Amino acid sequence: MGHGVAMDAIRGGLGGGPRSGLGARIAASARRFGPLPWSTFMEAALYDPADGFYQAGGRAGREGDFVTSPELGPLFAAVVARALDRCWEELGRPDPFVVVEAAAGAGTLARDVLAAAPACSPALRYVLVERSAALRGAQGDVLPIELPAFVLGPIAADSDPDDDDARAMPGTGPLLTSLAELPAGPITGVVLANELLDNLAFDLLEWRHGRWHEVLVAAAAPAADELVELLVEAPPDVAAEATRLAGEPAEGARIPLQRAAVEWLRQALATVEAGRVIVIDYADTTDALARRRWGDWLRTFRQHQGALSPLQSPGTQDITCVVAWDQLAAVRPPDDNRTQAEWLAEQGLHSLVEAARALWRDRAGVGDLAALVARSRVHEAEALTDPGGLGGHRVLQWIIDGAA
């Protein structure tokens, strides 16, 4: 059975018409085509064009379903702006300098990076990549979004490289545009993905009775919409890959096979001619995940709370997975791998926080807006560097020198 056929059936409303609920459509597809790979189920649950979580309104933010570093306040973006300036200087101040933010959501990080006024601004071409049409639409509420050809010229996916009028003009930045997928490249600059890879669909394996099994998704009964797990012995090549990554773990251990994340990294590296690819996410090795309870690294969220089992009410909750960075390293080992707290410190977080502390000390008695903003920045830094929370993210960097 072709997995693409099953996905088309889900999107087409097989078994209940296009107005059927997502769970009903997934169950109908599983009854007709057989149990679905976990990745097919997850792709539909998060990104179905009609009822997927992100298309139906799921988003980051205090009023959304979960909080990422940019939603805490502008401090994270201010540090990112410093990191972009450092890369721009290392590259010799290229113009244009292209920054591609993958999973840009509604544009919070981009807005605050621009507000930080990085030195690279005159050269900056900022590309927000977001597959959700609803979130792309929201970007225009906070940012001046331009047409891709105007901002990127010949490196935009839909531009004509022979059209001289479409070429990016130097010294006119910052300019911003929005795409549904990574630009074709090549670019000189940075591809940045903050909490993207944990939302890319993966396949799920379980070690049972001395063998690796795939965890598939099936309909509970011939006429029911309930979804259940079904274990089937993994094909030899899949089992061999799982053994290479995690060996032979304890009975019942589970691991993700994150092929979509691996392919994303491959595309990102191919996009950058000179510069960096930066991935920020919860991350660990596959064998470490096999030793953990799988509910600790595969989680659901809705309105800032741990939600239901992933198979319940698909489309109504986020599904997220700790990124297995050793699987990414199969494409190319990262040149740098450290915690978010360490990376923020390297980019100058402490000087920004100390300036805020000094302002708070000076203005606390007045209690004006400047004092409140300074106090908020101190609290924001604490959350960004908390080793049990966002500070425990890994920042993985791949450096492309352009020499080849």
KAGIZI-V861254 format. One record per residue. N is the residue number from 0. OMEGA is omega in radians with two decimals (* if undefined). Layout:
BEGIN
N&OMEGA / N&OMEGA
END
This chain:
BEGIN
0&3.10 / 1&-3.13 / 2&3.09 / 3&3.09 / 4&3.12 / 5&3.13 / 6&3.09 / 7&3.12 / 8&3.10 / 9&-3.10 / 10&-3.11 / 11&3.08 / 12&-3.12 / 13&3.02 / 14&-3.13 / 15&-3.12 / 16&-3.06 / 17&-3.13 / 18&-3.14 / 19&3.06 / 20&-3.07 / 21&3.12 / 22&3.13 / 23&-3.13 / 24&3.10 / 25&3.14 / 26&3.13 / 27&3.11 / 28&3.13 / 29&3.11 / 30&-3.09 / 31&-3.00 / 32&-3.08 / 33&-3.12 / 34&-3.03 / 35&2.97 / 36&3.11 / 37&-3.11 / 38&3.11 / 39&3.09 / 40&-3.06 / 41&3.11 / 42&3.13 / 43&-3.08 / 44&-3.09 / 45&-2.91 / 46&3.05 / 47&-3.02 / 48&-3.12 / 49&-2.95 / 50&3.09 / 51&-3.04 / 52&-3.07 / 53&3.11 / 54&-3.07 / 55&3.04 / 56&3.08 / 57&-3.09 / 58&3.05 / 59&3.08 / 60&-3.12 / 61&3.10 / 62&3.13 / 63&-3.03 / 64&3.13 / 65&-3.13 / 66&3.01 / 67&-3.05 / 68&-3.12 / 69&-3.08 / 70&3.11 / 71&-3.07 / 72&-3.03 / 73&-3.04 / 74&3.14 / 75&-3.14 / 76&3.12 / 77&3.11 / 78&3.06 / 79&3.10 / 80&3.08 / 81&3.13 / 82&3.10 / 83&3.09 / 84&3.13 / 85&3.12 / 86&3.12 / 87&3.11 / 88&-3.14 / 89&-3.12 / 90&-3.14 / 91&3.11 / 92&3.14 / 93&3.08 / 94&0.20 / 95&3.03 / 96&-2.97 / 97&3.04 / 98&3.12 / 99&3.08 / 100&3.11 / 101&-3.07 / 102&-3.04 / 103&3.10 / 104&-3.10 / 105&3.03 / 106&-3.09 / 107&-3.11 / 108&3.14 / 109&3.13 / 110&-3.07 / 111&3.02 / 112&3.12 / 113&3.13 / 114&3.11 / 115&3.08 / 116&3.11 / 117&-3.12 / 118&-3.11 / 119&-3.02 / 120&-3.12 / 121&3.14 / 122&-2.90 / 123&2.92 / 124&-3.02 / 125&-3.09 / 126&3.07 / 127&3.12 / 128&-3.10 / 129&-3.07 / 130&3.12 / 131&3.12 / 132&-3.14 / 133&3.14 / 134&3.06 / 135&3.12 / 136&-3.13 / 137&-3.11 / 138&-3.12 / 139&3.11 / 140&-3.07 / 141&-3.04 / 142&3.07 / 143&-3.07 / 144&3.12 / 145&3.06 / 146&-3.10 / 147&-3.09 / 148&3.14 / 149&-3.07 / 150&-2.97 / 151&-3.10 / 152&-2.98 / 153&-3.13 / 154&3.06 / 155&-3.06 / 156&-3.05 / 157&-3.09 / 158&-3.13 / 159&-3.10 / 160&3.13 / 161&-3.13 / 162&-3.10 / 163&-3.13 / 164&-3.10 / 165&-3.07 / 166&-3.12 / 167&-3.14 / 168&-3.12 / 169&3.02 / 170&-3.08 / 171&-3.12 / 172&0.00 / 173&3.06 / 174&-3.07 / 175&3.02 / 176&-3.07 / 177&3.13 / 178&3.09 / 179&-3.12 / 180&-3.12 / 181&3.07 / 182&-3.07 / 183&-3.09 / 184&-0.01 / 185&3.11 / 186&2.92 / 187&-3.08 / 188&-2.97 / 189&2.86 / 190&-3.07 / 191&3.10 / 192&3.09 / 193&-3.13 / 194&2.99 / 195&-2.94 / 196&3.12 / 197&3.13 / 198&3.10 / 199&-3.04 / 200&-3.12 / 201&3.00 / 202&-3.01 / 203&-3.13 / 204&3.10 / 205&3.08 / 206&-3.06 / 207&3.09 / 208&3.05 / 209&3.14 / 210&3.03 / 211&3.09 / 212&3.00 / 213&3.04 / 214&3.14 / 215&-3.14 / 216&-3.09 / 217&3.02 / 218&-3.05 / 219&-3.10 / 220&-3.06 / 221&-3.08 / 222&-3.05 / 223&3.08 / 224&-3.13 / 225&3.14 / 226&-3.13 / 227&3.06 / 228&3.03 / 229&3.13 / 230&3.02 / 231&-3.10 / 232&-3.08 / 233&3.03 / 234&-3.06 / 235&-3.11 / 236&3.11 / 237&3.12 / 238&3.13 / 239&3.11 / 240&3.14 / 241&3.12 / 242&3.10 / 243&-3.08 / 244&-2.99 / 245&3.12 / 246&3.10 / 247&-3.02 / 248&-3.14 / 249&3.12 / 250&3.12 / 251&3.13 / 252&3.13 / 253&3.06 / 254&2.99 / 255&2.92 / 256&-2.92 / 257&-3.08 / 258&3.14 / 259&3.09 / 260&3.11 / 261&-3.14 / 262&3.09 / 263&3.14 / 264&3.13 / 265&3.13 / 266&-3.13 / 267&3.12 / 268&3.12 / 269&-3.13 / 270&-3.03 / 271&3.08 / 272&3.08 / 273&-3.13 / 274&-3.05 / 275&2.86 / 276&-3.08 / 277&3.13 / 278&3.12 / 279&-3.09 / 280&2.89 / 281&-3.06 / 282&3.11 / 283&3.08 / 284&-3.11 / 285&-3.12 / 286&3.07 / 287&3.10 / 288&3.13 / 289&-3.14 / 290&-3.13 / 291&3.01 / 292&-2.96 / 293&3.07 / 294&3.07 / 295&-3.08 / 296&3.00 / 297&-2.98 / 298&3.07 / 299&-3.14 / 300&2.99 / 301&-3.13 / 302&3.02 / 303&3.13 / 304&2.95 / 305&-3.01 / 306&-3.00 / 307&2.94 / 308&-3.11 / 309&-3.08 / 310&-3.12 / 311&3.06 / 312&-3.14 / 313&-3.11 / 314&-3.11 / 315&-3.08 / 316&3.07 / 317&3.03 / 318&-3.03 / 319&-3.07 / 320&3.02 / 321&-3.08 / 322&3.08 / 323&-3.00 / 324&3.09 / 325&3.05 / 326&3.05 / 327&-3.10 / 328&3.08 / 329&3.04 / 330&3.06 / 331&3.13 / 332&3.11 / 333&3.09 / 334&3.13 / 335&-3.10 / 336&-3.11 / 337&3.12 / 338&3.08 / 339&3.13 / 340&3.13 / 341&-3.11 / 342&3.11 / 343&3.11 / 344&-3.14 / 345&-3.12 / 346&3.06 / 347&3.13 / 348&-3.00 / 349&3.13 / 350&3.09 / 351&-3.12 / 352&3.13 / 353&3.08 / 354&3.10 / 355&3.11 / 356&-3.13 / 357&3.12 / 358&3.12 / 359&3.12 / 360&-3.10 / 361&-2.99 / 362&-3.07 / 363&-3.13 / 364&3.13 / 365&3.11 / 366&-3.13 / 367&-3.08 / 368&-3.14 / 369&3.12 / 370&-3.13 / 371&3.10 / 372&3.13 / 373&3.11 / 374&3.12 / 375&-3.14 / 376&3.10 / 377&3.13 / 378&3.11 / 379&3.12 / 380&3.13 / 381&3.13 / 382&-3.12 / 383&-3.07 / 384&3.14 / 385&-3.08 / 386&3.09 / 387&-3.14 / 388&-3.07 / 389&3.12 / 390&3.11 / 391&3.01 / 392&2.95 / 393&3.01 / 394&-3.13 / 395&-3.11 / 396&3.02 / 397&-3.09 / 398&3.14 / 399&-3.02 / 400&3.10 / 401&-3.09 / 402&-3.11 / 403&*
END
